[in-house]
Each structure stands twice: as structure tokens, then as C-alpha cells.
Amino acid sequence: FVYGCTDSTAINYSLESNTDDGSCIPKVFGCMDSLACNYNSEANMSDGSCTYSELGYDCDGNFVEYVVGMEAEGGIVFYVDETGEHGLVAALEDLEGTHKWGCYEQEVNGADGQAIGTGYQNTMDIVNQGCVTVNDSIAAAQVAFDAEINGYSDWYLPSKDELIEMYNTI
């Protein structure tokens, strides 16, 4: 007698066995990736059915965190700070027209921040100056400040470092 699993559909079938010893392990197909939403802890054969949550969301569709590259708050996340609680979003579309960055032949008080987190204040400094550009057109800061994109109206021009971060991440 050669004891072992004699069920040819079992995962541990033994061709040499001629007497079943009750050790057969049935094949259980399913998702074997523990990070997948439909993970099956009993599966011992992958069937390619694994599904995953959308970036920044859990398997139930609940928001869990902002992640660079995800669409959120009317745009695309391009920066999240080390705490994971603060970040920056770039619009998914450009504003119409061509606009000068700031005030034409006028010095703007402030608007000199370059670091991440200073774009909003720079924009406000230009907007509060109340200046216009060449041919009396509206400054880019005012156009961004007035914009409503995807239901959001809190847009502003990026600082130098914010623009670099946008370029590097998205």
C-alpha cells in the first residue's frame, strides 16, 4: 500500500498513491493577494480575480489619505507634506487666454515667496496690489484667483518651488 492523496483534483494529489489517507487538500481558487479588496484567505490557487481600491481610498470607497497623483479637490494632488495632513492640488485644465504673471512696471509688495506653501500669499499680494498688466489686461494672479474649476474657487498661482514640484511629480 502507498498512502497519500488519490483525488486527482486535489492540490496535493499523488500519482504514486494507491490508498487514500484523507490528506487531500481541495483546490480553492480565489485572490491570494492580502492587499486586494477581495482577498480570500482560504484560496490556495490564484484565479487572477484580485481587485484593488482606488488610490487614496479603502475597499469600501471611503477616503483614507491624499496621495500624489490622485484626483481630488477639483484637480490632481502634486504635493503632500510629511504629516500627510496638508497638500497642494493643481488644476486639471489651463485657464483661457494669455496673462502676465504680475504687475506691469510696478513693484509688488510681497509676492516674493519661493518655497512650497507661499504661492497663495504671492497671489494675494499681486491681487491686493490691484494692478493691471500690459494693455490693461488682468494679471494671471487675478485670473487664477477668480477661476472656478470643477466646482472649486480657491485657485492661485504656484510659487517657484511649487511649480518645480508640479513638474517633478505630475
C-alpha angles and dihedrals in degrees: 000000000000110000123209143092112324097177105108091203093057122101092236099042112158117210090197095054119098098172122057112229097188093253097117115133112205118226110255113193121205146097111319099183108105090205092060123098092234098043112160111205090195095054116110097170121056115228098184092248099123116136126191136205122256116266109283095012135092125235091272092056094255117144111248108164146347113255127189108259098027121119111244142142092018097308144036124296110241101165136031119177124233092266091057088226100097132045148145133250129204121210116253092225137046122243116251120260135016119283136179116246099237143343121333111244091338129114113234117216104233118347089123102109114124103173127094107276097035100087094089094052091046090053092048091049090055094043093048090051086066093214131153131212135230113323090013093283121153117267117250089244091060092045091052092045091051095045124115112197125173091345095309126112103179098095125139140165117276123245118240094267092044089053091050090049090051090051093048098045107033 
